[in-house]
Amino acid sequence: MSWDEVDDYYTGLLLDEDPALDAALEANAEAGLPSIDVSPAQGKMLHLLARAIGARRILEVGTLGGYSTIWLARAVQPEGSVVTCEIDPHHAQVATANIARAGLADTVDVRVGPAIDTLAGLTGPFDLAFIDADKASNAEYFAHALRLSRPGGVIVVDNVVRGGRVVDGASTDAAVVGTRRFAQALAAEERVDATVIQTVGSKGHDGFALAVVR
Ligand code: SAM
């Protein structure tokens, strides 16, 4: 049995049919966006995590076509909000349309530009941050997310395993180097308790870091 089949099995059992999310993925493909969104199971995990902590204000770094954004925004409705950062105007445009089609235009604020600039201009507190953009800047995004988080807030950083390549200290891959730099910062950071969970499934072998702010 393959990882994909197990993902399909549980997704079929536990996730409802979802025309808005399906339409978002179709629109992403039609617009030529890469299929590097979180999987349905991962999207639902983010959604459940946000609900579990009663999140009202969510920060996302890396929008793409808004697939994960829709999962997160549904968790904070009706009063909550999501700020999502995207550098690519084309991605942001597709995401804005997907989010509107999902009925979430009033919940989501898509900020176009380098995330590092957007983050510098934000004020907290946020209840949850999901970091999923250029991996080279993860340490900086984590520092901002921490600054913007409330005590008890949750920070999730995606793709921190990279098919296992994260353990290669000799790697010159910017994403691996950036992930390792983030990992060192996470380990040294006394204001959070954190762990990393490896994942397999339709998105291959990867993993996410989960940090809770003290
Ligand atoms: N979170 C999305 C989802 O699961 O549906 C996937 C995000 S995709 C992995 C990463 C996104 O980050 C891309 O759309 C890319 O254009 C964006 N990105 C890359 N560098 C960025 C930067 N410096 N600032 C903001 N966004 C950036």
Residues whose N, C-alpha, C, O or C-beta is under 5 A from the ligand:
A	BS01	SAM	I36 D37 V38 G62 T63 L64 G66 Y67 S68 C85 E86 I87 D88 H91 G113 P114 A115 D132 A133 D134
